Amino acid sequence: MNDQTAYNQDKISLWRRPPSGLTLAHDQVHLWKVWLEVSEADRHELAQILSSSERERAARFHFARDRERFIVGRGALRVILAGYQDIRPDQVEFCYGEHKKPALVSRQHNLEFNISHSHTLLLVAVSLGRTVGVDVEHIRPFDDFEGLAARFFSSAEKEALAAVPKPFRLQAFFTCWTRKEAFIKALGQGLYYPLDHFDVSLKPGEPAALLRVQEDPQAVTQWTMQAVAPASGYVGALVVERGPCELKFWQY
């Protein structure tokens, strides 16, 4: 077993069902894992709390599988965020930044959140007053991942990826990709921010870290990066503003 596999298995074991009366402290970030394939009854219940615009968006999906996963993901997000605000899930209101980063209309509770989904899994990061970015990917083989890395990774990352033994290179690619995505999502810029303008760690067994930001050398001290392994076959990353915090891993 390599170090990265062992690390991921340890992290998977941390996910727990939340206690009743769950609270969020200022020095905490809560990370929620949501499985998107549920029973028809559960999906129907979640569909009832969606807004009219969300129902219209769901109806536009061509494939039933994608429509059903959207309904579950958006419904679960509403339930999670409503719990922190003491309101009904259908009362949660969303707005979107310049580059489509979602936020809450109400600033009463100073809640920040970010979401990411891949395949059948959704991650939701929630904090009080700290900007967060999260990303998750289902690890699946594809032929040209090294070509994709050549296009989008920084020079240092490309060198680091090439040094990873071939059996572990695909995992290292997804590790790098999720860490980069989590950072630019925290910035609120999505893929508008050049992916080759900053470096992250990616080698098996290497702690998650933001190593360099071309335009802002001080950024590496302003953000904390955390590896996340929500389930077997998935890899993820969390980026949090303003240094270390206590992480809580909750299973929806």
C-alpha angles and dihedrals in degrees: 000000000000123000094254093054091049091048092050093050091052091052094048090058092060096071112107140171109261119250121244112269092030114191132191119220125206092247093051138084118199118210117196127200116207124185108215099205108078138148119293090246093054091046091050090051092052092047090061093065097052121108121247091255091052091051090050090050091050091051091056094064110108096210122058090220092060092044092051093048091050091052092050094044096048093042093050090048089055092049092049096048094042089057091062093048101043092236135116116273091242089057094063110111124200133202130182135227127229091279096039098264106156122235139165119267091215114072093182094109097032090233119171123189144168133190140202133177136189129175105325099343135087126189122200121190118197130185142159111249096332120112111235137188126191135182135180132184133190105231107235131156120256129167104235105042090122090053089052090050090050089055100044112019123089120252091257092050093049090053091047092049092050089053093056113099109258097246089060099037097095091053090048090051093054090043090056093043095053093046091051092046092049091053097049090044089054088052088052092232103104114191090341086087112080108252093208093058094081139039130226131181117259112161119118110268093013115127115249109261144159100231106179140358113198098209097037118032091182092060092087088067094045098057134053120209123204130188114231127196107183097173143344110294095024134094128191147168138211126204120195130188122238108020137291123354139172111271122211118193114207131186111216 
